[in-house]
């Protein structure tokens, strides 16, 4: 009889807990889908560039692509991610731009040659103004030229997806 009398209170507590549990399940399932999509993007970058994975996290990966070149991948959700290429030096070789174009293609689906051309244009302006952007349909290529006290001259370019896919 005591169990029967306590049952309505127990059910009332369960009704309060069930929505909380449902929220937790939905929230954590989104995280695992997000992590899988970042893993898939990292695999695509590796496949297209032959760069070696240096570090992987649920929303980030870094790659080595030679003694003076690295790549970084930031996963910002299913449709808004970015990949950057870093070069130690003021005048990157063509292989830097080719690598960047391939990595950008892996992340955005935009033709690698289009990304490479945009990076050349952005870098040419960045050497004069320190920073420059070139807008593409669905992404922006941004480049910076700087001098690090520790590393010397650096060239940094990134292709960043945006929600404007026109």
N, C-alpha and C positions, 0 to 999 in steps of 0.2 A: 504494500500500500504506500509506503514511503517513496518507493521508486516512482510510482504513478503520480504522486503529488509533486515530485521534483521534476518530472518530465516536461511540463510546460515551461518552466524556467530554463531548463537545459536547451529546449528547442528555441526559445527566445535568444539565448546567447549564441546558438549556432547560426541563427538567421543574421546576427550581427557580424559573425566571423566569416561566413561564406563570401560576402562581397569583398572583404579584405583579402581572403585567400585567392579569389579570382583575380583581383588586381595584381597580386604578387606573381601569380602564374603568367599573366599577360605581360607584365613588365619584364620578367626574366626571359620569356620566350623571345621578346623583341631583341634583347641583348644577344642571345645566341644567334639569331638570324643576322644581326648586325656583324657579329664576329665572323660568321661564315662568309658574309659578303666581303669583308676586308681580307680574309684569307684567300678568297677567290681572286680578288684584285691583285694581291701580292703575288699569287701564282701566275697571273697574266703578265704582270710586269717582269717577273723573272723569265718567263717563256719568251717574251718579245725582245728583251734586252740582253739576255744571258748574264745579267748582273747576279752577284751572289748575295743572298739574304744575310744581313748582319744581325738584325734584331726584328722580332715580331711581337706585337701586342694585339689586343682585340681591336684597336682603332688606329694602328700605326705600324709601319714597317720601314726599315732602312736597309740599303743595299750598297755594296761596294762594286764599283765598275772600273777599277784601275787604281793606280797609285794616287792620282789627283782628282778622281771623280767619284761622287757618291750620289745616290738617289734617296729620296724620302717620300713615303706615301702616307697621306692622312686620309682616313676614311671618315667622311662626314655624314653617312647615311647611304641609303640605297642609290640616290641620284646625285649627291653633291660631295665629291671627293676631289683630292688634288694630289699632284705628284710634282716634286721639285728635283732639280738637278744642281749640284754644287761642283764648282771647279776651282782648284787652287791656282789662280793666275788671272791676269787681266785680259788675255786674248785666248779664249778657248779654241781648241782645234775643231775641225768639222765633225770629228767623232763625238764630241760633246753634244753638238746640236742634233746629230743623228740619234744618239742615245736618248736625248730628251724627247725628240719626236716620237720614237718608238714607245717610250714609257707613257707619254701623253696619250698616244693612240690606245694603249692598253687600258687606260683609265677612262678616257672620254669617248672613245670610238671615232674621234675626229681623225682624218687622214694624217699620218705621220709627217708627210711633206708639208702640209698646211701648218702644222704646229712648228716644224723646223723653220720654215720661212718666217713665221710670226716671231719666233725666238731671235732670229737674226736681226729683225727690224727692232724689236724691243731692246736687245742688247746694244745695238748701235746707238740708240737714243740714250740708253742708261749710262754709257761711257761719258756722255756730255752732261746729263742731268742727274746722275746717280740712280735714277729709277724710271721705269717706263712700262706702260701697259699696251697691249694690242688685244682688242676684243674680237673674238670669233663667235660664230653662232653656237651658243650653249656653253661657252668657256671664255676665260680670259688668260692670256699669257702675260706674265709679269716678270721683268728682269731687273736686277740690281747689280751695280758695280760698286765694290767697297774695298777698303783696306783694313784688315784686321791687325791689331798690334801683335797678336800671337802668330797668325797664319800668313800675313802678307796680303797681297791682292786676292780678292775672291770674286767670282762670277756666280750669281744665283739666279736661276730662272724657275718658274713654276707655272703649271697650267692648272687652273682652278675652274671646276665646273660651276655653272650657275643655273638658276631655274629658268632663265630666258633661253629657250631652245630655238629661237628664230634665227 
